[in-house]
Amino acid sequence: MNLVLQRTLVGAGLWLIATLSGAALPAEGADGKPFPSLAPMLKAVNPAVVNIATYSTQQYSYNPLLNDPFFRHFFNVPRGYQQPKKRQQSAGSGVIVNAEDGIILTNYHVIKDADQVQVSLVDGRSFAAKVRGTDPELDVAVLQIEARQLTAVPTRSRHRLEVGDFVVAIGNPFGLGQTVTTGIVSALGRSGLGMDGFENFIQTDASINPGNSGGALVNLAGELVGINTAIIAPAGGNVGIGFAIPTAMALASMEQILTHGAVRRGHLGLSAQDISSDLRSAFNLPPGQHGALVVEVYPNSTAEAAGLRAGDIIVAVDAEPVHSKAQLLSLLAVKAIDDQVQLTLLREGREHRLTARIETFRLAHTDTAEIHPLLAGLELENAPDNQGVWVTGMVRNAPAAFNGLRPGDVIVAVNKYRVKNLRELSTRAAAGGPTLLLQIVRNGRSYHVQLR
């Protein structure tokens, strides 16, 4: 591995913000003036950021020649010989959020397919970790270790995060060990990045590299504002564009995992779309107005009961600004079933506030239109063993019937993305556009069906 080391200059802005934030000034120069430093804050936060090593065992690719008795005899392959297995190791980061119970937040992709998860602390201690649960759609995993004298990072920030705020990323880049980098919040509510699951990221130019995943993004008060999760890396390393999951979203997922063992998502019963320039003109919206346009409110849904109408523009969920359809879905996705959410919306140029309840996703055929119009009229259920979505019924003249879908088919992929259950199908189909490419299993054979 070739690492390019670069020097980084800290500008006067960081000097000023460190001073204004109350960061301690531990040293003085020859002229008696104090040096600003993040060291006191980091001494409190660093013990809460852990290194995560995962181990998995995979078998080497199978050689079909081993089935040939002549080949086995000629090369003296022992009877009962098995292909060797290889041990793989990968590294990532995590954040202790509950010191008493040893609860650690990290990314799902850090521990995915791991047979063993090992957590190492900055004081040199190491512990085997238990995976309490995962949320692949949000890329969150919850670990637990049995240890005493742990330190947790504060998760309830007293400061609302804004673009331009200084932040610090802490993690284990390239397996080097705990590393601290600084930067600013470059943008909020980033979506449309083509990643799996829900997207509502904090963008930062604090250096995030492979191995930083699952680490902490903190403000200058040492409060956790995000979980580092992804980078845009055309050259394989940091180019100043990194992304973190907002703390509030990660904590909401964690609370459901710890309470229910899994994340149970519901919905409001509406479909929405982004506001294009044409729609902004049609609805007489001012320049720069963001939000998600409600296209349809489904009958007998909690959205209908709350008073939402087609044509409403949702601009905030629980005072969190909404800039796009993807962000709206992400903000609703972390809400628990039966949670009350306050929606701020524009209707005919006036602002309204409504309270709606998150309801359980229903599996009746009348509800599949909520997933995608092309799936209207289908009855869908989760297939056994989390292996896809089973088409259990279909009304006459359903759109999918004209494209070759049949009752009994099992949908295993949408637009080339694997789906294991109805929740994943809903996520993929909602972002699918006007057509859907379904991979199905029928009578043990795989087919592709294009819905138009």
URHUHU-V305048 format. One record per residue. N is the residue number from 1. RES is the residue in one small letter. SS is DSSP state (h for helix, s for strand, l for the rest). PSI is psi in whole degrees, 0 to 359 (none if undefined). BURIAL is # if it has 16 or more other ideal C-beta (glycine too) atoms within 10 Angstrom, else .. Layout:
n:N res:RES ss:SS psi:PSI burial:BURIAL
n:N res:RES ss:SS psi:PSI burial:BURIAL
This chain:
n:1 res:m ss:l psi:126 burial:.
n:2 res:n ss:l psi:121 burial:.
n:3 res:l ss:l psi:131 burial:.
n:4 res:v ss:l psi:118 burial:.
n:5 res:l ss:l psi:130 burial:.
n:6 res:q ss:l psi:145 burial:.
n:7 res:r ss:l psi:145 burial:.
n:8 res:t ss:l psi:129 burial:.
n:9 res:l ss:l psi:138 burial:.
n:10 res:v ss:l psi:121 burial:.
n:11 res:g ss:l psi:176 burial:.
n:12 res:a ss:h psi:335 burial:.
n:13 res:g ss:h psi:318 burial:.
n:14 res:l ss:h psi:322 burial:#
n:15 res:w ss:h psi:313 burial:.
n:16 res:l ss:h psi:314 burial:.
n:17 res:i ss:h psi:325 burial:#
n:18 res:a ss:h psi:321 burial:#
n:19 res:t ss:h psi:315 burial:.
n:20 res:l ss:h psi:331 burial:.
n:21 res:s ss:l psi:355 burial:#
n:22 res:g ss:l psi:13 burial:.
n:23 res:a ss:l psi:140 burial:#
n:24 res:a ss:l psi:155 burial:.
n:25 res:l ss:l psi:89 burial:.
n:26 res:p ss:l psi:346 burial:.
n:27 res:a ss:s psi:160 burial:.
n:28 res:e ss:s psi:149 burial:.
n:29 res:g ss:l psi:184 burial:.
n:30 res:a ss:l psi:334 burial:.
n:31 res:d ss:l psi:5 burial:.
n:32 res:g ss:l psi:358 burial:.
n:33 res:k ss:l psi:139 burial:.
n:34 res:p ss:s psi:150 burial:.
n:35 res:f ss:s psi:130 burial:.
n:36 res:p ss:l psi:146 burial:#
n:37 res:s ss:l psi:146 burial:.
n:38 res:l ss:l psi:0 burial:#
n:39 res:a ss:h psi:315 burial:.
n:40 res:p ss:h psi:318 burial:.
n:41 res:m ss:h psi:317 burial:#
n:42 res:l ss:h psi:326 burial:#
n:43 res:k ss:h psi:330 burial:.
n:44 res:a ss:h psi:327 burial:.
n:45 res:v ss:h psi:322 burial:#
n:46 res:n ss:h psi:319 burial:#
n:47 res:p ss:h psi:343 burial:#
n:48 res:a ss:h psi:350 burial:#
n:49 res:v ss:s psi:127 burial:#
n:50 res:v ss:s psi:157 burial:#
n:51 res:n ss:s psi:139 burial:#
n:52 res:i ss:s psi:125 burial:#
n:53 res:a ss:s psi:131 burial:#
n:54 res:t ss:s psi:147 burial:#
n:55 res:y ss:s psi:134 burial:.
n:56 res:s ss:s psi:150 burial:.
n:57 res:t ss:s psi:124 burial:.
n:58 res:q ss:s psi:144 burial:.
n:59 res:q ss:s psi:142 burial:.
n:60 res:y ss:l psi:156 burial:.
n:61 res:s ss:l psi:136 burial:.
n:62 res:y ss:l psi:134 burial:.
n:63 res:n ss:l psi:115 burial:.
n:64 res:p ss:h psi:340 burial:.
n:65 res:l ss:h psi:338 burial:.
n:66 res:l ss:h psi:347 burial:.
n:67 res:n ss:h psi:346 burial:.
n:68 res:d ss:l psi:116 burial:.
n:69 res:p ss:h psi:322 burial:.
n:70 res:f ss:h psi:316 burial:.
n:71 res:f ss:h psi:316 burial:.
n:72 res:r ss:h psi:320 burial:.
n:73 res:h ss:h psi:318 burial:.
n:74 res:f ss:h psi:319 burial:.
n:75 res:f ss:l psi:11 burial:.
n:76 res:n ss:l psi:45 burial:.
n:77 res:v ss:l psi:124 burial:.
n:78 res:p ss:l psi:150 burial:.
n:79 res:r ss:l psi:136 burial:.
n:80 res:g ss:l psi:13 burial:.
n:81 res:y ss:l psi:135 burial:.
n:82 res:q ss:l psi:145 burial:.
n:83 res:q ss:l psi:138 burial:.
n:84 res:p ss:l psi:156 burial:.
n:85 res:k ss:s psi:152 burial:.
n:86 res:k ss:s psi:144 burial:.
n:87 res:r ss:s psi:124 burial:.
n:88 res:q ss:s psi:145 burial:.
n:89 res:q ss:s psi:140 burial:.
n:90 res:s ss:s psi:162 burial:#
n:91 res:a ss:s psi:148 burial:#
n:92 res:g ss:s psi:200 burial:#
n:93 res:s ss:s psi:169 burial:#
n:94 res:g ss:s psi:170 burial:#
n:95 res:v ss:s psi:127 burial:#
n:96 res:i ss:s psi:121 burial:#
n:97 res:v ss:s psi:349 burial:#
n:98 res:n ss:s psi:102 burial:#
n:99 res:a ss:l psi:324 burial:#
n:100 res:e ss:l psi:318 burial:.
n:101 res:d ss:l psi:357 burial:.
n:102 res:g ss:l psi:35 burial:#
n:103 res:i ss:s psi:131 burial:#
n:104 res:i ss:s psi:134 burial:#
n:105 res:l ss:s psi:139 burial:#
n:106 res:t ss:s psi:185 burial:#
n:107 res:n ss:l psi:148 burial:#
n:108 res:y ss:h psi:320 burial:#
n:109 res:h ss:h psi:345 burial:#
n:110 res:v ss:h psi:322 burial:#
n:111 res:i ss:h psi:5 burial:#
n:112 res:k ss:l psi:133 burial:.
n:113 res:d ss:l psi:17 burial:.
n:114 res:a ss:l psi:138 burial:#
n:115 res:d ss:l psi:326 burial:.
n:116 res:q ss:s psi:145 burial:.
n:117 res:v ss:s psi:124 burial:#
n:118 res:q ss:s psi:131 burial:#
n:119 res:v ss:s psi:129 burial:#
n:120 res:s ss:s psi:136 burial:#
n:121 res:l ss:l psi:164 burial:#
n:122 res:v ss:l psi:341 burial:.
n:123 res:d ss:l psi:5 burial:.
n:124 res:g ss:l psi:348 burial:.
n:125 res:r ss:l psi:152 burial:.
n:126 res:s ss:s psi:141 burial:.
n:127 res:f ss:s psi:146 burial:#
n:128 res:a ss:s psi:134 burial:.
n:129 res:a ss:l psi:146 burial:#
n:130 res:k ss:s psi:134 burial:.
n:131 res:v ss:s psi:110 burial:.
n:132 res:r ss:s psi:332 burial:#
n:133 res:g ss:s psi:166 burial:#
n:134 res:t ss:s psi:158 burial:#
n:135 res:d ss:s psi:83 burial:#
n:136 res:p ss:l psi:328 burial:#
n:137 res:e ss:l psi:332 burial:#
n:138 res:l ss:l psi:354 burial:#
n:139 res:d ss:l psi:49 burial:#
n:140 res:v ss:s psi:140 burial:#
n:141 res:a ss:s psi:147 burial:#
n:142 res:v ss:s psi:124 burial:#
n:143 res:l ss:s psi:163 burial:#
n:144 res:q ss:s psi:137 burial:#
n:145 res:i ss:l psi:153 burial:#
n:146 res:e ss:l psi:102 burial:.
n:147 res:a ss:l psi:154 burial:.
n:148 res:r ss:l psi:168 burial:.
n:149 res:q ss:l psi:50 burial:.
n:150 res:l ss:l psi:160 burial:#
n:151 res:t ss:l psi:132 burial:.
n:152 res:a ss:l psi:148 burial:#
n:153 res:v ss:l psi:138 burial:#
n:154 res:p ss:s psi:134 burial:#
n:155 res:t ss:l psi:347 burial:#
n:156 res:r ss:l psi:96 burial:.
n:157 res:s ss:l psi:140 burial:#
n:158 res:r ss:l psi:354 burial:.
n:159 res:h ss:l psi:131 burial:.
n:160 res:r ss:l psi:127 burial:.
n:161 res:l ss:l psi:136 burial:#
n:162 res:e ss:l psi:156 burial:.
n:163 res:v ss:l psi:131 burial:.
n:164 res:g ss:l psi:345 burial:.
n:165 res:d ss:l psi:142 burial:#
n:166 res:f ss:s psi:138 burial:#
n:167 res:v ss:s psi:161 burial:#
n:168 res:v ss:s psi:129 burial:#
n:169 res:a ss:s psi:131 burial:#
n:170 res:i ss:s psi:130 burial:#
n:171 res:g ss:s psi:201 burial:#
n:172 res:n ss:l psi:67 burial:#
n:173 res:p ss:h psi:135 burial:#
n:174 res:f ss:h psi:21 burial:.
n:175 res:g ss:h psi:16 burial:.
n:176 res:l ss:l psi:337 burial:.
n:177 res:g ss:l psi:175 burial:.
n:178 res:q ss:l psi:130 burial:#
n:179 res:t ss:s psi:143 burial:#
n:180 res:v ss:s psi:132 burial:#
n:181 res:t ss:s psi:155 burial:#
n:182 res:t ss:s psi:159 burial:#
n:183 res:g ss:s psi:202 burial:#
n:184 res:i ss:s psi:168 burial:#
n:185 res:v ss:s psi:115 burial:#
n:186 res:s ss:s psi:329 burial:#
n:187 res:a ss:s psi:160 burial:.
n:188 res:l ss:s psi:155 burial:#
n:189 res:g ss:s psi:31 burial:#
n:190 res:r ss:s psi:133 burial:#
n:191 res:s ss:l psi:182 burial:#
n:192 res:g ss:l psi:28 burial:.
n:193 res:l ss:l psi:357 burial:.
n:194 res:g ss:l psi:18 burial:.
n:195 res:m ss:l psi:162 burial:.
n:196 res:d ss:l psi:145 burial:#
n:197 res:g ss:l psi:206 burial:#
n:198 res:f ss:l psi:144 burial:#
n:199 res:e ss:l psi:118 burial:#
n:200 res:n ss:l psi:60 burial:#
n:201 res:f ss:s psi:153 burial:#
n:202 res:i ss:s psi:129 burial:#
n:203 res:q ss:s psi:137 burial:#
n:204 res:t ss:s psi:155 burial:#
n:205 res:d ss:l psi:6 burial:#
n:206 res:a ss:l psi:134 burial:#
n:207 res:s ss:l psi:119 burial:#
n:208 res:i ss:l psi:127 burial:#
n:209 res:n ss:l psi:171 burial:#
n:210 res:p ss:l psi:129 burial:#
n:211 res:g ss:l psi:338 burial:#
n:212 res:n ss:l psi:343 burial:#
n:213 res:s ss:l psi:132 burial:#
n:214 res:g ss:l psi:353 burial:#
n:215 res:g ss:l psi:182 burial:#
n:216 res:a ss:s psi:140 burial:#
n:217 res:l ss:s psi:114 burial:#
n:218 res:v ss:s psi:157 burial:#
n:219 res:n ss:s psi:182 burial:#
n:220 res:l ss:l psi:352 burial:#
n:221 res:a ss:l psi:1 burial:.
n:222 res:g ss:l psi:20 burial:#
n:223 res:e ss:s psi:139 burial:#
n:224 res:l ss:s psi:122 burial:#
n:225 res:v ss:s psi:344 burial:#
n:226 res:g ss:s psi:164 burial:#
n:227 res:i ss:s psi:115 burial:#
n:228 res:n ss:s psi:133 burial:#
n:229 res:t ss:s psi:331 burial:#
n:230 res:a ss:s psi:161 burial:#
n:231 res:i ss:s psi:157 burial:#
n:232 res:i ss:l psi:116 burial:.
n:233 res:a ss:l psi:74 burial:.
n:234 res:p ss:l psi:336 burial:.
n:235 res:a ss:l psi:7 burial:.
n:236 res:g ss:l psi:356 burial:.
n:237 res:g ss:l psi:190 burial:.
n:238 res:n ss:l psi:134 burial:#
n:239 res:v ss:l psi:17 burial:.
n:240 res:g ss:l psi:12 burial:.
n:241 res:i ss:l psi:98 burial:#
n:242 res:g ss:s psi:161 burial:#
n:243 res:f ss:s psi:144 burial:#
n:244 res:a ss:s psi:145 burial:#
n:245 res:i ss:s psi:127 burial:#
n:246 res:p ss:s psi:142 burial:#
n:247 res:t ss:h psi:318 burial:#
n:248 res:a ss:h psi:320 burial:#
n:249 res:m ss:h psi:316 burial:#
n:250 res:a ss:h psi:319 burial:#
n:251 res:l ss:h psi:321 burial:#
n:252 res:a ss:h psi:317 burial:#
n:253 res:s ss:h psi:317 burial:#
n:254 res:m ss:h psi:317 burial:#
n:255 res:e ss:h psi:322 burial:.
n:256 res:q ss:h psi:320 burial:#
n:257 res:i ss:h psi:315 burial:#
n:258 res:l ss:h psi:331 burial:.
n:259 res:t ss:h psi:314 burial:.
n:260 res:h ss:h psi:350 burial:.
n:261 res:g ss:l psi:353 burial:.
n:262 res:a ss:l psi:168 burial:.
n:263 res:v ss:l psi:125 burial:#
n:264 res:r ss:l psi:109 burial:.
n:265 res:r ss:l psi:146 burial:#
n:266 res:g ss:s psi:206 burial:#
n:267 res:h ss:s psi:174 burial:#
n:268 res:l ss:l psi:337 burial:#
n:269 res:g ss:l psi:49 burial:#
n:270 res:l ss:s psi:161 burial:#
n:271 res:s ss:s psi:149 burial:#
n:272 res:a ss:s psi:168 burial:#
n:273 res:q ss:s psi:164 burial:.
n:274 res:d ss:s psi:158 burial:#
n:275 res:i ss:l psi:110 burial:#
n:276 res:s ss:l psi:173 burial:.
n:277 res:s ss:h psi:324 burial:.
n:278 res:d ss:h psi:318 burial:.
n:279 res:l ss:h psi:324 burial:.
n:280 res:r ss:h psi:321 burial:#
n:281 res:s ss:h psi:318 burial:.
n:282 res:a ss:h psi:326 burial:.
n:283 res:f ss:l psi:9 burial:#
n:284 res:n ss:l psi:44 burial:.
n:285 res:l ss:l psi:147 burial:#
n:286 res:p ss:l psi:155 burial:.
n:287 res:p ss:l psi:137 burial:.
n:288 res:g ss:l psi:0 burial:.
n:289 res:q ss:l psi:127 burial:.
n:290 res:h ss:l psi:168 burial:#
n:291 res:g ss:l psi:187 burial:#
n:292 res:a ss:s psi:126 burial:#
n:293 res:l ss:s psi:125 burial:#
n:294 res:v ss:s psi:117 burial:#
n:295 res:v ss:s psi:320 burial:.
n:296 res:e ss:s psi:141 burial:#
n:297 res:v ss:s psi:124 burial:#
n:298 res:y ss:l psi:144 burial:#
n:299 res:p ss:l psi:143 burial:.
n:300 res:n ss:l psi:21 burial:.
n:301 res:s ss:l psi:166 burial:#
n:302 res:t ss:h psi:334 burial:#
n:303 res:a ss:h psi:318 burial:#
n:304 res:e ss:h psi:318 burial:#
n:305 res:a ss:h psi:329 burial:.
n:306 res:a ss:h psi:344 burial:#
n:307 res:g ss:l psi:12 burial:.
n:308 res:l ss:l psi:150 burial:#
n:309 res:r ss:l psi:154 burial:.
n:310 res:a ss:l psi:136 burial:.
n:311 res:g ss:l psi:345 burial:.
n:312 res:d ss:l psi:149 burial:#
n:313 res:i ss:s psi:111 burial:#
n:314 res:i ss:s psi:120 burial:#
n:315 res:v ss:s psi:348 burial:#
n:316 res:a ss:s psi:148 burial:#
n:317 res:v ss:s psi:116 burial:#
n:318 res:d ss:l psi:46 burial:.
n:319 res:a ss:l psi:2 burial:.
n:320 res:e ss:s psi:121 burial:#
n:321 res:p ss:s psi:143 burial:.
n:322 res:v ss:l psi:124 burial:#
n:323 res:h ss:l psi:345 burial:#
n:324 res:s ss:l psi:169 burial:#
n:325 res:k ss:h psi:317 burial:#
n:326 res:a ss:h psi:320 burial:#
n:327 res:q ss:h psi:323 burial:#
n:328 res:l ss:h psi:313 burial:#
n:329 res:l ss:h psi:321 burial:#
n:330 res:s ss:h psi:318 burial:#
n:331 res:l ss:h psi:324 burial:#
n:332 res:l ss:h psi:332 burial:#
n:333 res:a ss:h psi:333 burial:#
n:334 res:v ss:l psi:1 burial:#
n:335 res:k ss:l psi:143 burial:#
n:336 res:a ss:l psi:156 burial:.
n:337 res:i ss:l psi:135 burial:.
n:338 res:d ss:l psi:1 burial:.
n:339 res:d ss:l psi:146 burial:.
n:340 res:q ss:s psi:130 burial:.
n:341 res:v ss:s psi:141 burial:#
n:342 res:q ss:s psi:123 burial:.
n:343 res:l ss:s psi:129 burial:#
n:344 res:t ss:s psi:127 burial:#
n:345 res:l ss:s psi:160 burial:#
n:346 res:l ss:s psi:131 burial:#
n:347 res:r ss:s psi:115 burial:.
n:348 res:e ss:l psi:41 burial:.
n:349 res:g ss:l psi:357 burial:.
n:350 res:r ss:s psi:147 burial:.
n:351 res:e ss:s psi:136 burial:.
n:352 res:h ss:s psi:156 burial:.
n:353 res:r ss:s psi:128 burial:.
n:354 res:l ss:s psi:153 burial:#
n:355 res:t ss:s psi:126 burial:.
n:356 res:a ss:s psi:158 burial:#
n:357 res:r ss:s psi:136 burial:#
n:358 res:i ss:l psi:127 burial:#
n:359 res:e ss:s psi:162 burial:#
n:360 res:t ss:s psi:140 burial:.
n:361 res:f ss:l psi:127 burial:#
n:362 res:r ss:l psi:153 burial:.
n:363 res:l ss:l psi:23 burial:.
n:364 res:a ss:l psi:155 burial:.
n:365 res:h ss:h psi:337 burial:#
n:366 res:t ss:h psi:348 burial:.
n:367 res:d ss:h psi:348 burial:#
n:368 res:t ss:h psi:342 burial:#
n:369 res:a ss:h psi:337 burial:#
n:370 res:e ss:h psi:331 burial:#
n:371 res:i ss:l psi:308 burial:#
n:372 res:h ss:l psi:140 burial:#
n:373 res:p ss:h psi:328 burial:#
n:374 res:l ss:h psi:348 burial:#
n:375 res:l ss:h psi:5 burial:#
n:376 res:a ss:l psi:141 burial:#
n:377 res:g ss:l psi:3 burial:#
n:378 res:l ss:s psi:150 burial:#
n:379 res:e ss:s psi:122 burial:#
n:380 res:l ss:s psi:142 burial:#
n:381 res:e ss:s psi:155 burial:.
n:382 res:n ss:s psi:131 burial:#
n:383 res:a ss:l psi:157 burial:#
n:384 res:p ss:h psi:149 burial:.
n:385 res:d ss:h psi:27 burial:.
n:386 res:n ss:h psi:41 burial:.
n:387 res:q ss:l psi:12 burial:.
n:388 res:g ss:l psi:197 burial:#
n:389 res:v ss:s psi:125 burial:#
n:390 res:w ss:s psi:128 burial:#
n:391 res:v ss:s psi:102 burial:#
n:392 res:t ss:s psi:345 burial:.
n:393 res:g ss:s psi:168 burial:.
n:394 res:m ss:s psi:129 burial:#
n:395 res:v ss:l psi:160 burial:.
n:396 res:r ss:l psi:139 burial:.
n:397 res:n ss:l psi:23 burial:.
n:398 res:a ss:l psi:140 burial:#
n:399 res:p ss:h psi:321 burial:#
n:400 res:a ss:h psi:333 burial:#
n:401 res:a ss:h psi:326 burial:.
n:402 res:f ss:h psi:346 burial:.
n:403 res:n ss:h psi:7 burial:.
n:404 res:g ss:l psi:1 burial:.
n:405 res:l ss:l psi:144 burial:#
n:406 res:r ss:l psi:153 burial:.
n:407 res:p ss:l psi:139 burial:.
n:408 res:g ss:l psi:342 burial:.
n:409 res:d ss:l psi:149 burial:#
n:410 res:v ss:s psi:118 burial:#
n:411 res:i ss:s psi:122 burial:#
n:412 res:v ss:s psi:350 burial:#
n:413 res:a ss:s psi:146 burial:#
n:414 res:v ss:s psi:122 burial:#
n:415 res:n ss:l psi:43 burial:.
n:416 res:k ss:l psi:11 burial:.
n:417 res:y ss:s psi:131 burial:#
n:418 res:r ss:s psi:135 burial:.
n:419 res:v ss:l psi:133 burial:#
n:420 res:k ss:l psi:342 burial:#
n:421 res:n ss:l psi:178 burial:.
n:422 res:l ss:h psi:326 burial:#
n:423 res:r ss:h psi:316 burial:#
n:424 res:e ss:h psi:323 burial:#
n:425 res:l ss:h psi:318 burial:#
n:426 res:s ss:h psi:317 burial:#
n:427 res:t ss:h psi:313 burial:#
n:428 res:r ss:h psi:318 burial:#
n:429 res:a ss:h psi:326 burial:#
n:430 res:a ss:h psi:332 burial:#
n:431 res:a ss:l psi:16 burial:#
n:432 res:g ss:l psi:347 burial:#
n:433 res:g ss:l psi:198 burial:.
n:434 res:p ss:l psi:346 burial:.
n:435 res:t ss:l psi:158 burial:.
n:436 res:l ss:s psi:130 burial:#
n:437 res:l ss:s psi:113 burial:.
n:438 res:l ss:s psi:135 burial:#
n:439 res:q ss:s psi:126 burial:#
n:440 res:i ss:s psi:159 burial:#
n:441 res:v ss:s psi:124 burial:#
n:442 res:r ss:s psi:119 burial:.
n:443 res:n ss:l psi:39 burial:.
n:444 res:g ss:l psi:359 burial:.
n:445 res:r ss:s psi:150 burial:.
n:446 res:s ss:s psi:138 burial:.
n:447 res:y ss:s psi:163 burial:.
n:448 res:h ss:s psi:137 burial:.
n:449 res:v ss:s psi:125 burial:#
n:450 res:q ss:s psi:118 burial:.
n:451 res:l ss:s psi:129 burial:#
n:452 res:r ss:l psi:none burial:.
